[in-house]
Amino acid sequence: MSRSLKRFEARVLKLMSHDETVPLALSNLAARGQLTAAHVQITRHLPLRGARLTDLAKRAGVSKQAMGKLVDQCEAWGLVHRSPDRLDARAQTIEFTATGQAWLGAFERAVTQAEDEMRQGIGLEVVTVITLGLEAYVA
């Protein structure tokens, strides 16, 4: 399963590196392997309304420190920004920037295309069985 996930995530990042809506600097980072599946954790787990670092780390299943490093990198690349939390002045909320929202759109398109390619490669019946099996495993 691990190899399959790595292959899928690599395909998603490759597709994103060729997406015309992704800023060239980010496309180049993805093409050179500097944007990795770890960075996709933010893309997958950050809600559009934003989240605190602790909540984002919890959703992604990583430590606050590890997520903090990812957020620092993504902030330097212009994908996210930090702003004061509306409910707690001591906390910060992490939110997508406009560039980050374009990245999120490219991610969604890439996942859809990679899923379609997987269905074509191994067949709809096999993908259905895998999906049902994974849903049962998660439950």
C-alpha positions as a Markdown table, in Angstrom:
| # | Residue | x | y | z |
|---|---|---|---|---|
| 1 | Met | 0.0 | 0.0 | 0.0 |
| 2 | Ser | 2.8 | 2.3 | 0.8 |
| 3 | Arg | 4.4 | 2.0 | -2.7 |
| 4 | Ser | 1.0 | 2.5 | -4.3 |
| 5 | Leu | 0.4 | 5.7 | -2.3 |
| 6 | Lys | 3.9 | 7.0 | -3.1 |
| 7 | Arg | 3.3 | 6.3 | -6.8 |
| 8 | Phe | -0.1 | 8.1 | -6.7 |
| 9 | Glu | 1.2 | 11.1 | -4.8 |
| 10 | Ala | 4.2 | 11.4 | -7.2 |
| 11 | Arg | 1.8 | 11.3 | -10.2 |
| 12 | Val | -0.4 | 14.0 | -8.5 |
| 13 | Leu | 2.7 | 16.3 | -8.0 |
| 14 | Lys | 3.9 | 15.7 | -11.5 |
| 15 | Leu | 0.5 | 16.7 | -12.9 |
| 16 | Met | 0.5 | 19.8 | -10.7 |
| 17 | Ser | 3.9 | 20.8 | -11.9 |
| 18 | His | 2.4 | 21.0 | -15.4 |
| 19 | Asp | -0.8 | 22.8 | -14.5 |
| 20 | Glu | -1.0 | 26.1 | -16.2 |
| 21 | Thr | -2.8 | 27.7 | -13.3 |
| 22 | Val | 0.0 | 27.0 | -10.8 |
| 23 | Pro | 2.5 | 29.8 | -10.6 |
| 24 | Leu | 5.7 | 29.0 | -12.4 |
| 25 | Ala | 7.9 | 29.1 | -9.3 |
| 26 | Leu | 5.7 | 26.5 | -7.6 |
| 27 | Ser | 5.6 | 24.4 | -10.8 |
| 28 | Asn | 9.4 | 24.4 | -10.8 |
| 29 | Leu | 9.6 | 23.4 | -7.2 |
| 30 | Ala | 7.2 | 20.5 | -7.8 |
| 31 | Ala | 9.1 | 19.5 | -11.0 |
| 32 | Arg | 12.4 | 19.5 | -9.1 |
| 33 | Gly | 10.9 | 17.4 | -6.2 |
| 34 | Gln | 11.1 | 20.2 | -3.6 |
| 35 | Leu | 7.4 | 20.1 | -3.1 |
| 36 | Thr | 6.7 | 16.7 | -1.8 |
| 37 | Ala | 3.9 | 14.5 | -0.5 |
| 38 | Ala | 4.6 | 16.0 | 2.9 |
| 39 | His | 3.6 | 19.4 | 1.6 |
| 40 | Val | 0.4 | 17.9 | 0.2 |
| 41 | Gln | -0.6 | 17.3 | 3.9 |
| 42 | Ile | -1.4 | 21.0 | 4.1 |
| 43 | Thr | -3.3 | 20.9 | 0.9 |
| 44 | Arg | -5.4 | 17.9 | 2.1 |
| 45 | His | -6.0 | 19.0 | 5.6 |
| 46 | Leu | -6.3 | 22.8 | 5.7 |
| 47 | Pro | -9.9 | 23.9 | 5.4 |
| 48 | Leu | -10.7 | 26.9 | 3.3 |
| 49 | Arg | -11.7 | 28.9 | 6.4 |
| 50 | Gly | -8.3 | 28.2 | 7.9 |
| 51 | Ala | -7.2 | 26.3 | 11.0 |
| 52 | Arg | -4.8 | 26.6 | 13.9 |
| 53 | Leu | -1.5 | 24.9 | 13.7 |
| 54 | Thr | -2.4 | 22.4 | 16.4 |
| 55 | Asp | -5.7 | 21.5 | 14.6 |
| 56 | Leu | -3.9 | 21.2 | 11.2 |
| 57 | Ala | -1.3 | 18.9 | 12.7 |
| 58 | Lys | -3.9 | 16.7 | 14.4 |
| 59 | Arg | -5.9 | 16.4 | 11.1 |
| 60 | Ala | -2.7 | 15.4 | 9.3 |
| 61 | Gly | -1.6 | 13.0 | 12.0 |
| 62 | Val | 1.8 | 14.7 | 12.5 |
| 63 | Ser | 3.4 | 16.6 | 15.3 |
| 64 | Lys | 2.9 | 20.3 | 15.8 |
| 65 | Gln | 6.6 | 20.8 | 15.2 |
| 66 | Ala | 6.6 | 18.9 | 11.9 |
| 67 | Met | 3.5 | 20.8 | 10.7 |
| 68 | Gly | 5.1 | 24.0 | 11.8 |
| 69 | Lys | 8.1 | 23.4 | 9.5 |
| 70 | Leu | 5.8 | 22.6 | 6.6 |
| 71 | Val | 3.7 | 25.7 | 7.2 |
| 72 | Asp | 6.9 | 27.8 | 7.3 |
| 73 | Gln | 8.0 | 26.4 | 3.9 |
| 74 | Cys | 4.5 | 26.9 | 2.4 |
| 75 | Glu | 4.3 | 30.4 | 3.8 |
| 76 | Ala | 7.7 | 31.2 | 2.3 |
| 77 | Trp | 6.4 | 29.9 | -1.1 |
| 78 | Gly | 3.3 | 32.0 | -0.8 |
| 79 | Leu | 0.8 | 29.2 | -0.4 |
| 80 | Val | -0.4 | 30.1 | 3.1 |
| 81 | His | -0.3 | 32.9 | 5.5 |
| 82 | Arg | -0.7 | 33.3 | 9.2 |
| 83 | Ser | -3.2 | 35.7 | 10.8 |
| 84 | Pro | -4.3 | 36.3 | 14.3 |
| 85 | Asp | -7.0 | 33.9 | 15.4 |
| 86 | Arg | -10.4 | 35.5 | 15.8 |
| 87 | Leu | -11.2 | 33.6 | 19.0 |
| 88 | Asp | -7.8 | 33.5 | 20.8 |
| 89 | Ala | -5.4 | 36.4 | 20.5 |
| 90 | Arg | -2.5 | 34.1 | 21.5 |
| 91 | Ala | -3.1 | 31.8 | 18.6 |
| 92 | Gln | -2.7 | 32.2 | 14.8 |
| 93 | Thr | -4.9 | 30.8 | 12.0 |
| 94 | Ile | -3.2 | 29.4 | 8.9 |
| 95 | Glu | -5.1 | 30.2 | 5.7 |
| 96 | Phe | -4.6 | 29.7 | 2.0 |
| 97 | Thr | -3.4 | 32.7 | 0.0 |
| 98 | Ala | -4.8 | 33.4 | -3.5 |
| 99 | Thr | -1.8 | 31.4 | -4.8 |
| 100 | Gly | -2.6 | 28.7 | -2.3 |
| 101 | Gln | -6.2 | 28.5 | -3.5 |
| 102 | Ala | -4.9 | 28.1 | -7.1 |
| 103 | Trp | -2.6 | 25.4 | -5.8 |
| 104 | Leu | -5.6 | 23.7 | -4.2 |
| 105 | Gly | -7.5 | 23.8 | -7.4 |
| 106 | Ala | -4.6 | 22.2 | -9.3 |
| 107 | Phe | -4.4 | 19.6 | -6.5 |
| 108 | Glu | -8.0 | 18.7 | -7.0 |
| 109 | Arg | -7.7 | 18.5 | -10.8 |
| 110 | Ala | -4.5 | 16.4 | -10.5 |
| 111 | Val | -6.1 | 13.9 | -8.0 |
| 112 | Thr | -9.1 | 13.5 | -10.3 |
| 113 | Gln | -6.9 | 12.9 | -13.3 |
| 114 | Ala | -4.7 | 10.4 | -11.3 |
| 115 | Glu | -7.8 | 8.6 | -10.2 |
| 116 | Asp | -9.0 | 8.4 | -13.7 |
| 117 | Glu | -5.7 | 7.0 | -14.9 |
| 118 | Met | -5.7 | 4.4 | -12.1 |
| 119 | Arg | -9.2 | 3.3 | -13.2 |
| 120 | Gln | -8.0 | 3.0 | -16.8 |
| 121 | Gly | -4.9 | 1.2 | -15.8 |
| 122 | Ile | -6.4 | -1.5 | -13.5 |
| 123 | Gly | -10.1 | -1.3 | -14.3 |
| 124 | Leu | -13.1 | 0.1 | -12.6 |
| 125 | Glu | -14.0 | -3.2 | -10.9 |
| 126 | Val | -10.6 | -3.5 | -9.2 |
| 127 | Val | -10.7 | 0.2 | -8.1 |
| 128 | Thr | -14.2 | -0.4 | -6.7 |
| 129 | Val | -13.0 | -3.4 | -4.7 |
| 130 | Ile | -9.9 | -1.5 | -3.4 |
| 131 | Thr | -12.1 | 1.6 | -2.5 |
| 132 | Leu | -14.6 | -0.6 | -0.6 |
| 133 | Gly | -11.8 | -2.5 | 1.1 |
| 134 | Leu | -10.1 | 0.7 | 2.2 |
| 135 | Glu | -13.3 | 2.2 | 3.4 |
| 136 | Ala | -14.0 | -0.9 | 5.5 |
| 137 | Tyr | -10.4 | -0.8 | 6.9 |
| 138 | Val | -10.8 | 2.9 | 7.9 |
| 139 | Ala | -14.1 | 2.2 | 9.6 |
